[in-house]
Amino acid sequence: MDALHRHRSLYKGTTPPWKETYRKRCVDRLKNSRSRLLERYRQMGESPQRGGSGASIIVQEVMEEEWSALQSEDRRLPSLWGPEGKAEQMFSVMREYDELAVLEEIQQELMSQEMSIIEEYERNLQFEQQYISSVVEAMDEMHIICPVCHTNNLNINSHFISCVCGLYINTKKQNITPDVLRHLLESRVSEHMEDCLHNPVFSVAPNTDGSPNLMISCQVCDYLSIVL
């Protein structure tokens, strides 16, 4: 009796003991592969590329990698790699066995998780675009909406930037123009959005000499950067 038949005889008609461990590992790896997933998504500019099983390439890779790790710990588990090493063999190898339903269940959960990541990315990308547009479009005679209160126009001159909400930044000798400030705001928002899907906030905080800085931060990912 080969390894696949021996394995099937052990767990036929029952929930495989490896199911929950494998499922959790796959979910964790997919979450940790978020940057890789979004990078591929951005490169393709459309829905994730699908493999032969219907799963996206990232989901397929996650399942293969975690199964290989699990199989290395328990040699009773069959290898999901065929003699030619083709990724498509992941499901076809077990097509006749009870474990297939479990694998497909986990695959569906991962595909749902993947879609949630992409949908959240799309929502936050839209926020980023709307924010940048609001900064640009809200300019009135080269004025910019205050990033702290989102209500009033900033007063920008060669010595300071201020807002009636209380924001005051000394910019003497920094040559800060509306165009320069707009670029700084846009670049910091874009930089944060490369690694985090949540909305950042702007605030004023003193630096080491007590003078105020305009800061951008995110409580979710701990992003923190000085705008000026």
MIVOMI-632579 format. One line per field, with one value per atom (N, C-alpha, C): x, y, z; residue in three letters; atom name. Coordinates in nm, 2 decimals. Each point is the difference from the previous one (the first is absolute). Example, Ala and Ser with C-alpha at 12.3 -4.5 7.8 and 13.67 -1.06 7.14 Angstrom:
% MIVOMI-632579
u [1.32,-0.09,0.09,-0.04,0.09,-0.08] .
v [-0.57,0.12,0.12,0.11,0.11,0.11] .
w [0.78,0.00,0.00,-0.07,0.00,0.08] .
aa [ALA,ALA,ALA,SER,SER,SER] .
at [N,CA,C,N,CA,C] .
***
This chain:
% MIVOMI-632579
u [0.09,-0.09,0.09,-0.02,0.09,-0.04,0.08,-0.02,-0.14,-0.05,-0.13,-0.11,0.00,-0.10,0.01,0.12,0.02,-0.06,0.03,-0.05,-0.15,-0.06,-0.14,-0.07,0.06,-0.06,0.00,0.09,0.01,-0.11,-0.04,-0.09,-0.13,-0.03,-0.12,-0.13,-0.08,-0.13,0.01,0.12,0.02,0.06,0.00,0.07,0.15,0.08,0.15,0.05,0.09,0.05,0.09,0.05,0.08,-0.08,-0.13,-0.08,0.02,-0.02,0.00,0.14,0.10,0.14,0.03,-0.03,0.03,-0.08,-0.13,-0.08,0.05,0.04,0.05,0.13,0.09,0.13,-0.02,-0.10,-0.02,-0.06,-0.09,-0.06,0.11,0.08,0.11,0.10,0.03,0.10,-0.06,-0.13,-0.06,0.00,-0.03,0.00,0.14,0.10,0.14,0.05,-0.08,0.04,-0.08,-0.06,-0.09,0.08,0.12,0.08,0.02,0.04,0.02,-0.13,-0.11,-0.13,-0.03,0.01,-0.04,0.09,0.13,0.09,-0.03,-0.04,-0.04,-0.13,-0.09,-0.13,0.02,0.09,0.03,0.06,0.09,0.07,-0.10,-0.10,-0.09,-0.11,-0.04,-0.10,-0.14,-0.02,-0.13,-0.01,-0.09,-0.02,0.13,0.03,0.12,0.00,0.12,0.02,-0.04,-0.07,-0.05,0.08,0.01,0.07,-0.10,0.05,-0.08,-0.12,0.02,-0.10,-0.11,0.02,-0.10,0.05,0.10,0.05,0.10,0.02,0.10,0.14,0.10,0.13,0.05,-0.03,0.05,-0.06,-0.13,-0.07,0.06,0.02,0.06,0.14,0.08,0.13,0.00,-0.09,-0.01,-0.04,-0.09,-0.05,0.12,0.07,0.10,0.12,0.03,0.12,-0.04,-0.12,-0.04,-0.02,-0.05,-0.01,0.14,0.09,0.14,0.06,-0.03,0.06,-0.07,-0.13,-0.07,0.04,0.02,0.04,0.14,0.08,0.14,0.00,-0.11,-0.01,-0.07,-0.08,-0.08,0.02,0.09,0.02,-0.11,-0.10,-0.12,-0.09,0.02,-0.08,0.06,-0.08,0.05,0.06,0.10,0.05,-0.09,-0.01,-0.09,0.07,0.12,0.08,0.01,-0.03,0.01,0.14,0.03,0.13,0.06,-0.08,0.05,0.00,-0.04,0.01,-0.10,-0.11,-0.09,-0.10,-0.02,-0.08,-0.15,-0.04,-0.14,-0.03,0.10,-0.03,-0.05,0.00,-0.04,-0.14,-0.09,-0.14,-0.02,0.06,-0.02,0.05,0.11,0.06,-0.10,-0.08,-0.10,-0.14,-0.02,-0.13,-0.10,0.05,-0.08,-0.02,0.06,0.00,-0.08,-0.03,-0.09,0.06,0.13,0.07,-0.03,-0.04,-0.03,-0.10,-0.11,-0.10,0.05,0.09,0.06,0.09,0.08,0.09,-0.08,-0.11,-0.08,-0.07,-0.04,-0.06,0.11,0.12,0.10,0.04,0.00,0.03,-0.11,-0.12,-0.11,0.01,0.04,0.02,0.12,0.11,0.11,-0.03,-0.08,-0.04,-0.09,-0.09,-0.08,0.09,0.10,0.09,0.07,0.05,0.07,-0.09,-0.12,-0.09,-0.03,0.00,-0.02,0.12,0.12,0.12,0.00,-0.04,-0.01,-0.10,-0.12,-0.11,0.04,0.06,0.05,0.10,0.09,0.10,-0.07,-0.10,-0.07,-0.07,-0.06,-0.07,0.10,0.11,0.10,0.07,0.02,0.06,-0.10,-0.13,-0.09,0.00,0.02,0.02,0.12,0.11,0.12,-0.02,-0.06,-0.02,-0.09,-0.11,-0.09,0.07,0.09,0.07,0.09,0.08,0.09,-0.08,-0.11,-0.08,-0.05,-0.04,-0.06,0.11,0.12,0.11,0.03,-0.01,0.03,-0.12,-0.12,-0.12,-0.04,0.03,-0.05,0.09,0.10,0.09,-0.08,0.01,-0.06,0.10,0.04,0.11,0.12,0.03,0.12,0.00,-0.12,-0.02,-0.03,0.04,-0.02,-0.08,-0.10,-0.08,0.09,-0.02,0.08,-0.01,0.11,-0.01,-0.04,0.00,-0.03,-0.15,-0.06,-0.14,-0.09,0.06,-0.07,-0.11,0.01,-0.11,0.05,0.11,0.04,0.12,0.01,0.12,0.12,0.12,0.12,0.05,0.06,0.07,0.15,0.04,0.14,0.08,0.11,0.09,0.14,0.09,0.15,0.05,-0.09,0.05,-0.07,-0.13,-0.07,-0.12,-0.06,-0.12,-0.10,-0.12,-0.09,-0.14,-0.09,-0.14,-0.07,-0.13,-0.07,-0.04,0.02,-0.02,0.11,0.11,0.10,0.14,0.00,0.12,0.09,0.13,0.10,0.13,0.06,0.13,0.10,0.11,0.10,0.08,-0.01,0.06,0.11,0.05,0.10,0.12,0.05,0.12,-0.02,-0.13,-0.02,-0.06,-0.03,-0.05,-0.13,-0.09,-0.12,-0.11,-0.03,-0.11,-0.12,-0.11,-0.12,0.03,0.07,0.04,0.09,0.09,0.09,-0.07,-0.09,-0.08,-0.09,-0.07,-0.09,0.08,0.12,0.08,0.03,0.04,0.04,-0.12,-0.12,-0.12,-0.03,0.00,-0.03,0.10,0.13,0.10,-0.01,-0.03,-0.01,-0.12,-0.11,-0.12,0.02,0.06,0.03,0.10,0.10,0.10,-0.07,-0.09,-0.07,-0.09,-0.06,-0.10,0.07,0.13,0.07,0.00,-0.01,0.01,-0.12,-0.09,-0.11,-0.13,-0.11,-0.12,-0.09,0.04,-0.08,0.04,-0.09,0.01,0.10,0.10,0.09,-0.07,0.06,-0.04,0.12,-0.03,0.10,-0.02,0.11,0.00,0.13,0.00,0.12,0.06,0.13,0.07,0.14,0.05,0.12,0.12,0.11,0.12,0.09,0.13,0.09,0.02,0.00,0.02,-0.13,-0.11,-0.13,-0.08,0.06,-0.08,-0.09,-0.12,-0.09,0.03,-0.03,0.01,-0.14,-0.03,-0.12,0.03,-0.07,0.02,-0.11,0.03,-0.10,0.02,-0.11,0.02,-0.12,0.02,-0.11,0.01,-0.11,0.00,-0.01,-0.04,-0.01,0.14,0.08,0.13,0.12,-0.03,0.10,0.09,-0.05,0.07,0.01,0.12,0.02,0.10,-0.03,0.09,-0.02,0.11,-0.01,-0.03,-0.10,-0.03,0.09,0.00,0.09,0.01] .
v [-0.12,0.12,0.12,0.10,0.11,0.10,0.12,0.09,0.07,0.03,0.06,-0.09,-0.13,-0.09,-0.02,-0.02,-0.01,0.12,0.12,0.12,0.01,-0.04,0.01,-0.10,-0.12,-0.10,0.05,0.09,0.05,0.09,0.09,0.11,0.00,-0.11,0.00,0.01,0.10,0.02,0.09,0.05,0.09,0.13,0.09,0.13,-0.02,0.03,-0.03,0.08,-0.06,0.06,0.12,0.01,0.11,0.13,-0.02,0.11,0.13,0.01,0.13,0.06,-0.08,0.05,0.06,-0.08,0.04,0.13,0.00,0.12,0.13,-0.01,0.11,0.05,-0.10,0.04,0.07,-0.05,0.06,0.14,0.02,0.13,0.10,-0.04,0.08,0.04,-0.10,0.03,0.09,-0.01,0.09,0.14,0.02,0.13,0.06,-0.08,0.04,0.03,-0.06,0.02,0.12,0.08,0.11,0.09,0.04,0.09,-0.06,-0.14,-0.07,-0.01,-0.02,-0.01,0.13,0.11,0.13,0.04,-0.03,0.03,-0.06,-0.13,-0.07,0.05,0.04,0.06,0.13,0.08,0.13,-0.02,-0.09,-0.03,-0.04,-0.08,-0.06,0.10,0.09,0.10,-0.06,-0.12,-0.06,-0.12,-0.09,-0.10,-0.09,-0.07,-0.08,-0.11,-0.03,-0.11,-0.13,-0.08,-0.13,-0.11,-0.10,-0.12,-0.11,-0.11,-0.11,-0.04,0.01,-0.04,0.11,0.12,0.11,0.09,-0.04,0.09,0.10,0.11,0.09,-0.06,0.05,-0.05,0.01,0.11,0.02,-0.10,-0.02,-0.10,-0.14,-0.03,-0.13,-0.02,0.11,-0.01,-0.02,0.08,-0.01,-0.15,-0.06,-0.13,-0.10,0.01,-0.09,0.01,0.13,0.02,-0.06,0.03,-0.05,-0.15,-0.06,-0.14,-0.07,0.06,-0.06,0.01,0.11,0.01,-0.10,-0.02,-0.09,-0.15,-0.02,-0.14,-0.03,0.10,-0.03,-0.04,0.05,-0.04,-0.13,-0.04,-0.12,-0.08,-0.10,-0.07,-0.08,-0.02,-0.08,0.08,0.13,0.08,-0.02,-0.01,-0.02,0.13,-0.01,0.12,0.05,0.13,0.05,0.04,-0.04,0.03,-0.13,0.01,-0.11,-0.02,-0.11,-0.03,0.12,0.08,0.11,0.13,0.00,0.11,0.11,-0.03,0.10,0.04,0.14,0.05,-0.05,-0.02,-0.03,-0.14,-0.08,-0.13,0.00,0.12,0.01,-0.06,0.03,-0.06,-0.13,-0.01,-0.12,-0.13,0.02,-0.12,-0.06,0.09,-0.05,0.00,0.00,0.02,-0.11,-0.12,-0.11,-0.02,0.08,-0.02,0.10,-0.04,0.07,0.14,0.01,0.13,0.11,-0.04,0.10,0.10,-0.04,0.09,0.09,-0.04,0.08,0.11,-0.05,0.10,0.10,-0.04,0.10,0.10,-0.05,0.09,0.10,-0.04,0.09,0.10,-0.06,0.09,0.11,-0.04,0.10,0.11,-0.04,0.10,0.09,-0.05,0.08,0.10,-0.05,0.09,0.11,-0.03,0.10,0.10,-0.05,0.09,0.09,-0.06,0.07,0.12,-0.03,0.10,0.11,-0.04,0.10,0.10,-0.06,0.09,0.09,-0.05,0.08,0.11,-0.04,0.10,0.11,-0.04,0.11,0.09,-0.06,0.08,0.09,-0.04,0.08,0.12,-0.03,0.10,0.11,-0.05,0.10,0.07,-0.06,0.06,0.12,-0.03,0.10,0.12,-0.03,0.10,0.09,-0.07,0.07,0.09,-0.05,0.08,0.12,-0.03,0.11,0.11,-0.05,0.10,0.08,-0.06,0.07,0.10,-0.05,0.09,0.12,-0.03,0.11,0.10,-0.04,0.09,0.09,-0.07,0.08,0.08,-0.06,0.07,0.11,-0.01,0.10,0.12,0.00,0.12,0.12,0.11,0.12,0.11,0.04,0.10,-0.05,-0.12,-0.07,-0.03,-0.01,-0.04,-0.15,-0.06,-0.15,-0.02,-0.09,-0.04,-0.05,0.04,-0.05,-0.15,-0.08,-0.14,-0.04,0.09,-0.03,0.01,0.11,0.02,-0.03,-0.01,-0.03,0.10,0.12,0.10,0.13,0.06,0.13,0.00,0.11,0.01,0.04,-0.06,0.04,0.13,0.08,0.12,-0.03,0.01,-0.04,0.12,0.03,0.11,-0.04,0.09,-0.03,-0.03,0.03,-0.02,-0.11,-0.02,-0.10,-0.05,-0.11,-0.06,0.00,0.04,0.01,-0.03,-0.03,-0.02,0.05,0.04,0.06,-0.11,-0.13,-0.11,-0.01,0.07,0.00,-0.05,-0.05,-0.05,0.12,-0.02,0.11,-0.07,0.01,-0.06,0.11,0.02,0.10,-0.06,0.06,-0.05,0.10,0.09,0.10,-0.07,0.04,-0.05,-0.14,-0.05,-0.13,0.01,0.12,0.02,-0.09,0.00,-0.08,0.08,-0.05,0.06,-0.09,0.05,-0.09,-0.13,0.01,-0.11,-0.10,0.05,-0.08,-0.07,0.07,-0.06,-0.11,0.03,-0.10,-0.13,0.02,-0.12,-0.08,0.07,-0.07,-0.08,0.07,-0.07,-0.13,0.02,-0.11,-0.12,0.04,-0.11,-0.07,0.06,-0.07,-0.09,0.05,-0.08,-0.13,0.02,-0.11,-0.10,0.05,-0.08,-0.09,0.06,-0.08,-0.11,0.04,-0.09,-0.12,0.00,-0.11,-0.12,0.02,-0.11,-0.01,0.10,-0.01,0.05,-0.06,0.03,0.10,0.03,0.08,0.15,0.09,0.14,0.06,0.08,0.07,0.13,0.06,0.13,0.09,0.13,0.10,0.07,0.04,0.07,0.09,0.08,0.09,-0.05,-0.02,-0.05,0.08,0.03,0.07,-0.09,0.06,-0.08,0.02,-0.04,0.00,0.14,0.10,0.14,0.07,-0.07,0.06,0.06,0.02,0.06,-0.11,0.04,-0.10,-0.06,-0.12,-0.07,-0.05,0.00,-0.07,-0.14,-0.09,-0.14,-0.08,-0.11,-0.10,-0.13,-0.06,-0.12,-0.10,-0.12,-0.10,-0.09,-0.01,-0.08,-0.15,-0.03,-0.15,-0.06,0.07,-0.06,0.07,0.10,0.08,0.08,0.03,0.08,0.14,0.07,0.13,0.07,0.12,0.07,0.15,0.08,0.14,0.05,0.08,0.06,0.13,0.08,0.12,0.05] .
w [0.00,0.00,0.00,-0.09,-0.01,0.11,0.01,0.10,0.00,-0.12,-0.01,0.05,-0.04,0.05,0.15,0.05,0.15,0.07,-0.05,0.06,0.00,-0.12,-0.01,0.10,0.02,0.09,0.14,0.04,0.13,0.04,-0.10,0.03,-0.08,-0.07,-0.08,0.09,-0.05,0.07,0.13,0.03,0.12,-0.05,0.09,-0.02,0.02,-0.10,0.01,0.12,0.08,0.12,-0.03,-0.13,-0.04,-0.04,-0.01,-0.07,0.07,0.13,0.07,0.00,0.02,0.00,-0.14,-0.10,-0.14,-0.03,0.04,-0.04,0.07,0.13,0.07,-0.06,-0.04,-0.06,-0.13,-0.08,-0.13,0.02,0.09,0.02,0.05,0.09,0.05,-0.11,-0.08,-0.11,-0.10,-0.03,-0.10,0.05,0.13,0.06,0.00,0.02,0.00,-0.15,-0.09,-0.14,-0.07,0.09,-0.05,-0.10,0.04,-0.09,-0.13,0.00,-0.13,-0.08,0.07,-0.07,-0.07,0.08,-0.06,-0.11,0.01,-0.10,-0.13,0.01,-0.13,-0.05,0.09,-0.04,-0.07,0.06,-0.07,-0.13,-0.01,-0.13,-0.11,0.04,-0.10,-0.03,0.10,-0.02,-0.01,0.04,0.00,0.10,-0.01,0.09,0.00,0.12,0.01,-0.11,-0.04,-0.10,0.06,-0.07,0.05,-0.05,0.09,-0.04,-0.06,-0.02,-0.06,0.09,0.13,0.10,0.02,-0.06,0.02,0.11,0.08,0.10,-0.06,0.06,-0.05,0.02,-0.07,0.01,0.14,0.07,0.14,0.09,-0.01,0.08,-0.02,-0.13,-0.04,0.06,-0.01,0.06,0.15,0.07,0.14,0.04,-0.06,0.03,-0.02,-0.11,-0.04,0.11,0.03,0.09,0.14,0.05,0.13,0.00,-0.10,-0.01,0.00,-0.07,0.00,0.14,0.07,0.14,0.09,-0.02,0.09,-0.04,-0.12,-0.05,0.05,0.01,0.05,0.15,0.07,0.14,0.02,-0.09,0.01,-0.13,-0.01,-0.12,-0.05,0.09,-0.04,-0.10,0.00,-0.10,-0.14,-0.10,-0.13,-0.06,-0.08,-0.07,-0.10,-0.01,-0.10,-0.13,-0.01,-0.12,-0.08,-0.13,-0.09,-0.04,-0.08,-0.04,-0.09,-0.06,-0.08,0.07,0.13,0.08,-0.04,-0.06,-0.04,0.11,0.01,0.11,-0.02,-0.13,-0.02,0.06,0.04,0.05,0.15,0.05,0.15,0.02,-0.08,0.02,-0.08,-0.11,-0.08,0.07,0.07,0.07,0.10,0.06,0.11,-0.06,-0.12,-0.06,0.05,0.02,0.04,0.15,0.08,0.14,0.08,0.12,0.09,0.03,0.00,0.04,-0.10,-0.12,-0.10,0.04,0.06,0.05,0.11,0.08,0.10,-0.06,-0.10,-0.07,-0.07,-0.07,-0.07,0.10,0.11,0.10,0.05,0.02,0.05,-0.12,-0.12,-0.12,-0.01,0.02,-0.01,0.11,0.12,0.11,-0.04,-0.05,-0.04,-0.11,-0.10,-0.11,0.05,0.10,0.07,0.07,0.07,0.07,-0.09,-0.11,-0.10,-0.06,-0.03,-0.05,0.10,0.12,0.11,0.00,-0.01,0.00,-0.12,-0.12,-0.12,0.01,0.06,0.01,0.10,0.11,0.09,-0.06,-0.08,-0.07,-0.10,-0.07,-0.09,0.07,0.11,0.08,0.05,0.05,0.05,-0.11,-0.12,-0.11,-0.05,0.01,-0.04,0.10,0.13,0.10,-0.03,-0.03,-0.03,-0.12,-0.11,-0.12,0.03,0.08,0.04,0.09,0.09,0.08,-0.08,-0.09,-0.08,-0.09,-0.05,-0.09,0.08,0.12,0.09,0.03,0.02,0.02,-0.12,-0.12,-0.12,-0.04,0.00,-0.05,0.09,0.13,0.10,0.00,-0.08,-0.01,-0.05,0.07,-0.04,0.01,-0.12,-0.02,0.07,-0.03,0.05,0.15,0.05,0.14,0.01,0.11,0.02,0.13,-0.01,0.12,0.11,0.12,0.11,0.02,0.01,0.01,0.14,0.10,0.14,0.02,-0.04,0.03,-0.13,-0.12,-0.12,-0.03,0.05,-0.01,-0.06,0.06,-0.04,-0.10,-0.07,-0.09,0.09,-0.04,0.07,-0.05,0.09,-0.03,-0.02,-0.12,-0.03,-0.05,0.07,-0.04,0.02,-0.02,0.01,0.14,0.10,0.14,0.07,-0.03,0.08,-0.08,0.05,-0.05,0.12,-0.02,0.11,-0.04,0.10,-0.02,0.12,-0.02,0.11,0.10,-0.04,0.10,0.11,-0.02,0.09,-0.05,-0.12,-0.06,-0.03,0.04,-0.03,-0.01,-0.12,-0.03,-0.05,0.07,-0.04,-0.12,-0.12,-0.12,-0.05,0.08,-0.04,-0.05,-0.12,-0.06,-0.06,0.00,-0.06,-0.15,-0.04,-0.13,-0.03,0.09,-0.02,-0.07,-0.12,-0.08,0.00,-0.05,0.00,-0.09,-0.10,-0.09,0.08,0.07,0.08,0.11,0.07,0.11,-0.06,-0.11,-0.06,-0.03,-0.06,-0.03,0.12,0.11,0.13,0.05,0.00,0.05,-0.08,-0.13,-0.09,0.01,0.01,0.01,0.13,0.11,0.13,0.00,-0.05,0.00,-0.09,-0.12,-0.09,0.07,0.06,0.07,0.10,0.08,0.10,-0.06,-0.11,-0.06,-0.07,-0.02,-0.06,0.09,0.13,0.10,0.09,0.00,0.09,-0.07,0.03,-0.07,0.09,0.12,0.09,-0.02,0.04,-0.02,0.10,-0.05,0.09,0.05,0.10,0.05,0.00,-0.01,0.01,0.14,0.06,0.12,0.02,0.10,0.02,0.13,0.00,0.12,0.01,0.12,0.01,-0.03,-0.06,-0.02,0.12,-0.01,0.11,0.06,-0.09,0.05,0.04,0.00,0.04,-0.11,-0.12,-0.11,-0.06,-0.05,-0.05,-0.14,-0.02,-0.13,-0.04,-0.13,-0.05,-0.02,0.07,0.00,-0.07,-0.06,-0.05,0.08,0.04,0.08,-0.02,0.04,-0.01,0.12,0.08,0.12,-0.03,-0.12,-0.03,-0.03,-0.09,-0.04,0.06,0.09,0.07,-0.09,-0.12,-0.10,0.07,-0.01,0.05,-0.09,-0.05,-0.08,0.01,-0.01,0.00,-0.14,-0.01,-0.13,-0.02,0.10,0.00,0.14] .
aa [MET,MET,MET,ASP,ASP,ASP,ALA,ALA,ALA,LEU,LEU,LEU,HIS,HIS,HIS,ARG,ARG,ARG,HIS,HIS,HIS,ARG,ARG,ARG,SER,SER,SER,LEU,LEU,LEU,TYR,TYR,TYR,LYS,LYS,LYS,GLY,GLY,GLY,THR,THR,THR,THR,THR,THR,PRO,PRO,PRO,PRO,PRO,PRO,TRP,TRP,TRP,LYS,LYS,LYS,GLU,GLU,GLU,THR,THR,THR,TYR,TYR,TYR,ARG,ARG,ARG,LYS,LYS,LYS,ARG,ARG,ARG,CYS,CYS,CYS,VAL,VAL,VAL,ASP,ASP,ASP,ARG,ARG,ARG,LEU,LEU,LEU,LYS,LYS,LYS,ASN,ASN,ASN,SER,SER,SER,ARG,ARG,ARG,SER,SER,SER,ARG,ARG,ARG,LEU,LEU,LEU,LEU,LEU,LEU,GLU,GLU,GLU,ARG,ARG,ARG,TYR,TYR,TYR,ARG,ARG,ARG,GLN,GLN,GLN,MET,MET,MET,GLY,GLY,GLY,GLU,GLU,GLU,SER,SER,SER,PRO,PRO,PRO,GLN,GLN,GLN,ARG,ARG,ARG,GLY,GLY,GLY,GLY,GLY,GLY,SER,SER,SER,GLY,GLY,GLY,ALA,ALA,ALA,SER,SER,SER,ILE,ILE,ILE,ILE,ILE,ILE,VAL,VAL,VAL,GLN,GLN,GLN,GLU,GLU,GLU,VAL,VAL,VAL,MET,MET,MET,GLU,GLU,GLU,GLU,GLU,GLU,GLU,GLU,GLU,TRP,TRP,TRP,SER,SER,SER,ALA,ALA,ALA,LEU,LEU,LEU,GLN,GLN,GLN,SER,SER,SER,GLU,GLU,GLU,ASP,ASP,ASP,ARG,ARG,ARG,ARG,ARG,ARG,LEU,LEU,LEU,PRO,PRO,PRO,SER,SER,SER,LEU,LEU,LEU,TRP,TRP,TRP,GLY,GLY,GLY,PRO,PRO,PRO,GLU,GLU,GLU,GLY,GLY,GLY,LYS,LYS,LYS,ALA,ALA,ALA,GLU,GLU,GLU,GLN,GLN,GLN,MET,MET,MET,PHE,PHE,PHE,SER,SER,SER,VAL,VAL,VAL,MET,MET,MET,ARG,ARG,ARG,GLU,GLU,GLU,TYR,TYR,TYR,ASP,ASP,ASP,GLU,GLU,GLU,LEU,LEU,LEU,ALA,ALA,ALA,VAL,VAL,VAL,LEU,LEU,LEU,GLU,GLU,GLU,GLU,GLU,GLU,ILE,ILE,ILE,GLN,GLN,GLN,GLN,GLN,GLN,GLU,GLU,GLU,LEU,LEU,LEU,MET,MET,MET,SER,SER,SER,GLN,GLN,GLN,GLU,GLU,GLU,MET,MET,MET,SER,SER,SER,ILE,ILE,ILE,ILE,ILE,ILE,GLU,GLU,GLU,GLU,GLU,GLU,TYR,TYR,TYR,GLU,GLU,GLU,ARG,ARG,ARG,ASN,ASN,ASN,LEU,LEU,LEU,GLN,GLN,GLN,PHE,PHE,PHE,GLU,GLU,GLU,GLN,GLN,GLN,GLN,GLN,GLN,TYR,TYR,TYR,ILE,ILE,ILE,SER,SER,SER,SER,SER,SER,VAL,VAL,VAL,VAL,VAL,VAL,GLU,GLU,GLU,ALA,ALA,ALA,MET,MET,MET,ASP,ASP,ASP,GLU,GLU,GLU,MET,MET,MET,HIS,HIS,HIS,ILE,ILE,ILE,ILE,ILE,ILE,CYS,CYS,CYS,PRO,PRO,PRO,VAL,VAL,VAL,CYS,CYS,CYS,HIS,HIS,HIS,THR,THR,THR,ASN,ASN,ASN,ASN,ASN,ASN,LEU,LEU,LEU,ASN,ASN,ASN,ILE,ILE,ILE,ASN,ASN,ASN,SER,SER,SER,HIS,HIS,HIS,PHE,PHE,PHE,ILE,ILE,ILE,SER,SER,SER,CYS,CYS,CYS,VAL,VAL,VAL,CYS,CYS,CYS,GLY,GLY,GLY,LEU,LEU,LEU,TYR,TYR,TYR,ILE,ILE,ILE,ASN,ASN,ASN,THR,THR,THR,LYS,LYS,LYS,LYS,LYS,LYS,GLN,GLN,GLN,ASN,ASN,ASN,ILE,ILE,ILE,THR,THR,THR,PRO,PRO,PRO,ASP,ASP,ASP,VAL,VAL,VAL,LEU,LEU,LEU,ARG,ARG,ARG,HIS,HIS,HIS,LEU,LEU,LEU,LEU,LEU,LEU,GLU,GLU,GLU,SER,SER,SER,ARG,ARG,ARG,VAL,VAL,VAL,SER,SER,SER,GLU,GLU,GLU,HIS,HIS,HIS,MET,MET,MET,GLU,GLU,GLU,ASP,ASP,ASP,CYS,CYS,CYS,LEU,LEU,LEU,HIS,HIS,HIS,ASN,ASN,ASN,PRO,PRO,PRO,VAL,VAL,VAL,PHE,PHE,PHE,SER,SER,SER,VAL,VAL,VAL,ALA,ALA,ALA,PRO,PRO,PRO,ASN,ASN,ASN,THR,THR,THR,ASP,ASP,ASP,GLY,GLY,GLY,SER,SER,SER,PRO,PRO,PRO,ASN,ASN,ASN,LEU,LEU,LEU,MET,MET,MET,ILE,ILE,ILE,SER,SER,SER,CYS,CYS,CYS,GLN,GLN,GLN,VAL,VAL,VAL,CYS,CYS,CYS,ASP,ASP,ASP,TYR,TYR,TYR,LEU,LEU,LEU,SER,SER,SER,ILE,ILE,ILE,VAL,VAL,VAL,LEU,LEU,LEU] .
at [N,CA,C,N,CA,C,N,CA,C,N,CA,C,N,CA,C,N,CA,C,N,CA,C,N,CA,C,N,CA,C,N,CA,C,N,CA,C,N,CA,C,N,CA,C,N,CA,C,N,CA,C,N,CA,C,N,CA,C,N,CA,C,N,CA,C,N,CA,C,N,CA,C,N,CA,C,N,CA,C,N,CA,C,N,CA,C,N,CA,C,N,CA,C,N,CA,C,N,CA,C,N,CA,C,N,CA,C,N,CA,C,N,CA,C,N,CA,C,N,CA,C,N,CA,C,N,CA,C,N,CA,C,N,CA,C,N,CA,C,N,CA,C,N,CA,C,N,CA,C,N,CA,C,N,CA,C,N,CA,C,N,CA,C,N,CA,C,N,CA,C,N,CA,C,N,CA,C,N,CA,C,N,CA,C,N,CA,C,N,CA,C,N,CA,C,N,CA,C,N,CA,C,N,CA,C,N,CA,C,N,CA,C,N,CA,C,N,CA,C,N,CA,C,N,CA,C,N,CA,C,N,CA,C,N,CA,C,N,CA,C,N,CA,C,N,CA,C,N,CA,C,N,CA,C,N,CA,C,N,CA,C,N,CA,C,N,CA,C,N,CA,C,N,CA,C,N,CA,C,N,CA,C,N,CA,C,N,CA,C,N,CA,C,N,CA,C,N,CA,C,N,CA,C,N,CA,C,N,CA,C,N,CA,C,N,CA,C,N,CA,C,N,CA,C,N,CA,C,N,CA,C,N,CA,C,N,CA,C,N,CA,C,N,CA,C,N,CA,C,N,CA,C,N,CA,C,N,CA,C,N,CA,C,N,CA,C,N,CA,C,N,CA,C,N,CA,C,N,CA,C,N,CA,C,N,CA,C,N,CA,C,N,CA,C,N,CA,C,N,CA,C,N,CA,C,N,CA,C,N,CA,C,N,CA,C,N,CA,C,N,CA,C,N,CA,C,N,CA,C,N,CA,C,N,CA,C,N,CA,C,N,CA,C,N,CA,C,N,CA,C,N,CA,C,N,CA,C,N,CA,C,N,CA,C,N,CA,C,N,CA,C,N,CA,C,N,CA,C,N,CA,C,N,CA,C,N,CA,C,N,CA,C,N,CA,C,N,CA,C,N,CA,C,N,CA,C,N,CA,C,N,CA,C,N,CA,C,N,CA,C,N,CA,C,N,CA,C,N,CA,C,N,CA,C,N,CA,C,N,CA,C,N,CA,C,N,CA,C,N,CA,C,N,CA,C,N,CA,C,N,CA,C,N,CA,C,N,CA,C,N,CA,C,N,CA,C,N,CA,C,N,CA,C,N,CA,C,N,CA,C,N,CA,C,N,CA,C,N,CA,C,N,CA,C,N,CA,C,N,CA,C,N,CA,C,N,CA,C,N,CA,C,N,CA,C,N,CA,C,N,CA,C,N,CA,C,N,CA,C,N,CA,C,N,CA,C,N,CA,C,N,CA,C,N,CA,C,N,CA,C,N,CA,C,N,CA,C,N,CA,C,N,CA,C,N,CA,C,N,CA,C,N,CA,C,N,CA,C,N,CA,C,N,CA,C,N,CA,C,N,CA,C,N,CA,C,N,CA,C,N,CA,C,N,CA,C,N,CA,C,N,CA,C,N,CA,C,N,CA,C,N,CA,C,N,CA,C,N,CA,C,N,CA,C,N,CA,C,N,CA,C,N,CA,C,N,CA,C,N,CA,C,N,CA,C,N,CA,C,N,CA,C,N,CA,C,N,CA,C,N,CA,C,N,CA,C,N,CA,C,N,CA,C,N,CA,C] .
***
